[in-house]
């Protein structure tokens, strides 16, 4: 009898054509004009889940775009349950952004599939669904399957946390698998085991009751733009570390073992320079560049606005100034607490001639996964078999809020980032693409993971 891996190989061309069909639906979550396309994409996915043999597949409402939920529980209570998370929404895309082909008409060039959503996240998520199809078509899968595919990841997942909280029993599982990210190289898999949290705020400094003539009042009124610059200059110490008292208190330290493991996948300084174009690096001392990004928290100024900055000149002393500030957080840090630390520090260092206000705009929790857990061992084994190479471990610098929500609402659920894309796939940009070989290897690796996970309970 044909096994799941043989089935996937035999049907690989069909899998790719089905992916193209789904990609052609422009499911852009941020644009109200595409609301109908969002519904169409959700219906297409639901129908495919039912076609491949899921016992249940539904489109379930949220306060925004719906989620698609599917399940097959035929392995029984004694078998592990794998919850697969992904998203069917995509970023906007237009030819004038710099695309070389229509963004929602998939094109193959040199073994690469070009289209919006090809890598982020339709292609990677679809590899998981085709792995489930291969297992269902060739016998009884060794695990129970639950798929939770949302439609709002590209707009910050504003409603999925509440959905997960309200559906804890339905989503109960032994592991959550997320295929929405990147590995090191086509021939070198890697596993990310952390994402950073986020505290996003804005600080506004107020001075005079209105904009003033700089000749008539300059020299006696503390300029809010200058006052804000003075405040911002005190948010970091001269060595590059964050100066906010208590900022690092809750940070979990890196062990010597973990630092050695992370070094295996670290970029060289020349690689970082090629990626950034900066003449020299800056930041918290005592940590390698890759450690500062994945294992340490940061405070960044994201934007600054005040007074007149149009063409020409206007000698104005502005009434106020505003800056956007974000803090990337690591394991054990709490978003609201970090906001309070920054708020209170800014209040203390605000000059007496102005007043300041710090407002919290958004927050997300960090997530950290155990690289020694049995399920992580199953992922390592799956990559070894699917890629023919042992994966390396990485800490991620970005934020994926739903991972922490899964951990918080689903009883510390183990999470595995089983990614099949590359960091240069062009996600969110023009000519987004997905290496076709990676898609097929992804299907095979996902099958291996489900087989390996099935041995653990």
URTA-V591477 format. One line per field, one symbol per residue. ss: DSSP state (H for helix, E for strand, L for the rest). phi: phi as a letter, one per 40 degrees, with the letter a starting at -180 (. if undefined). burial: + if it has 16 or more other C-alpha atoms within 10 Angstrom, else -. Layout:
BEGIN
ss->???
phi->???
burial->???
END
This chain:
BEGIN
ss->LLLHHHHHHHLHHHHHHHHHHHHLLLLELLLHHHHHHHHHHHHHHHHHHHHHLLLEEEEELLLLLLEEEEEELLLLLLLLEEEEEEELLELLLLHHHLLLLLLLLLEEELLEEELLLLLLLHHHHHHHHHHHHHHHHLLLLLLEEEEEEELLHHHLLLLHHHHHHHLLLLLLLLEEEELLLEELELLELEEELEELEEEEEEEEEELLLLLEEHHHHELLELLHHHHHHHHHHLLELLLLLELLLLLLLLLLLLLHHHHHHHHLLLLLHHHHHHHHLLLLLLLLLLLLHHHHHHLLLEEEEEEEEELLLLLLLLLEELLEEEEEEEEEELLLLLHHHHHHHHHHHHHHHLLLLLEEEEEEEEEELLEELLLLLHHHHHHHHHHHHHHLLLLEEELLLLLLHHHHHHHHHLLLLLEEELLLEELLLLLLLLLLEEEHHHHHHHHHHHHHHHHHHLLLL
phi->.cccccccccbdccdcccdcccccccccccbdcbdccccccccccdccdccchccaabcbcbcbccbbbbabbccgccccbbcbbaabcbccaadcchccadcbbdbcbfgbcbicgcbbbcccccdcccccdccccbhcdcbcbbbbbcbbccbgfcbcdcccccbdcccdacabbbbaiabcadbacabcbabccabbabbbbbbccadbccccbchbbccdcccccccccccbcdchccccdgdcdcccccccccccccccbccccccccccbgccacaidcgbcdcccccbbcbbbccaaaafbaccgbacbbccaabbcbbbcbbdgcbdcccdcccdccccccccccbbbbbbcbaaaccbbbccbcdcccccccccdccbgacccbbbcccbbdccccdcccbggdcbbcbcbcbcbcgdgbcfdaaccdcccccdccccdccccccccb
burial->---++-+++--+--++--++-+++++++++---++-+++++++-++-+++-+++--+++--+--+++++++++++---+++++++++++++++-----+---++-++----++++++++++++++++++++++++++---++++++++++++++--+++++--+------++++++++++++++----++++++++++++++++++++---+-+-------++++-++--++-+++----++++--++--+----------++-++----------------++----+++++++++++----+-++--------++++++++++++++++-++++-++--++-++---++--+++-+-+--+++++++-+---++-++++++++++-++++++++++++++++++++++--++++++++++--++++++++++++-+++++++++++++++++---
END
